[in-house]
Amino acid sequence: MNKIRTICIINDDDIFTFILKKSITKLNICDEVISFINGDEAIKEFEKPNSSIPNIILLDINMPVLNGWDFLTEFVKINIPIKVDIYLISAHISNEDLIKAKNQKEITGILTDPTDSKILIEIVETYTSSNKKGSL
């Protein structure tokens, strides 16, 4: 099984984030799992010099302060040195959000809560296979 450096969870639901972190850690698919309770916290961290940019971001759409869509707007403004796969995660995704997501080139995919082990492994496998020549 392939392994990546970092997975980031941006989600305001503490219980969901705790469960997802445990699942990712148990699967041993990355070296580090980081999390933020909203998009603003994540952007502030990623804008710092020498910040560790994750390989994969699991992004909630509906959050206070800076939601998933606003996070994407700000994230693309940052000079990111690596390819980052971004997956939207939402228990309730509207048709409007589905259409919007399909038109956003930064979004790799859409997942509904809760994600299961097979999907998490598949996400990492997809990332590693598409980045064979790049730095993980």
N, C-alpha and C positions, 0 to 999 in steps of 0.2 A: 504494500500500500504506500502511496506517495504521501509526503508530509511537506507542509509549507511553514514559513516563518511565523506569520501572525494572522489571526482572524479577529475582526473588530465587530462588536455588536453595538448598535446605536438604537436603544429602545428604552422607553420610559417605564416599562412594566418590570419591576424588580424581580418578581417571581419567574416570569418568562425568561428573563436574562439569566437568573441563577440556574434554572433547569437547562437552558441551552449551553451555558458555560460548562456545566457538569457533563453533558452529553459530548461536547467537543473534546474536553479533557480526557474522558474515558476512552474515546476513539483514538486518541493520540495522533491526530491528523495535523497538528500544528505545534510549534514550540511555545507559543504564547497566545492567550485570549485576553483582549482588552475590551472594555465596555464604557459607554457614555450614556447618560440619561436623556440627552437631547443632542440635536445636531450642532448647536452652538458650542457646547463643550468640546465636541469632536473637532470642529473647525479650528477652535482656538489652539488645541493641541497640535493639529496637523500643520498649522502655520508657523509653529516654532522652528527655529533653525535646528537642524539635525534631529528633527522629530522622526520617530519610527513610523513609517507609513505602512499600514497593513496590506497584505496581499488580497484579502477578501473582506468586504464590508457587508454585514447583514443589517439592513436599514429599515426601521419602522417608518411608515408614512405619517401616521398621526401621532404627533408629539407636541408638547408645549414648547415655548420659547422659539425653537427653530425646527420646523417639521422636516420630513424627508425630502420634499420637493425643494424647499429653501436650502437645505443642506447641499443638495446636488448643485444648485446654482452657485453656491459659494465654493464648493469643492473643486469644480472645474477651473476656478480662478487660481488655484494653488499650483505651483510648478511641481508636479509629481514625477519623481525619477523612475518609477516602476509602473507596470500595468496593474491596475486594481480592478478586480471583479466586484461589482456591486449588485446585490440581490435585495429587492424590496421584500419585506416581511410584513404581512398584515393579516389579521384574522378576518377583517371585513374590507375587502377591496371592491370599490365601486367600479362600474363600467367606465366612468370618466377617468378614474385612475389607471385602469387597464389600458385604455387608449393612449393616455399620456405616457405611460411607461413604455409602450411599444414604439413611441416616437422619440424616446430618449436614448441616444447611442451609448450613454454612460451606464445604462442599466443592462446587466447581463441576464437577469431573470427575475421572476416573481415567485415567492414561496408563501404558502399560507401557514398559519400557526397550527399546531406545533410542527416544526421540522423533525423528520426522523433520521436515524443513523444512516440509512441508505442514501438519503438525499445529501446529507453532509459529506459523506465519502465521495459521492458523485461530483459535488461542487469542487472539492479539492482535486479530484482526478482531472476534471475539465480544466481547472486552472493550470495544473502542472503540465498537462499535455499540450496546452496552447502556449506555454512559456518555456519549452525545452531549451531554447537558445538563450533566453533571458535569465536574469538573476531572480531567484526565488527568495 
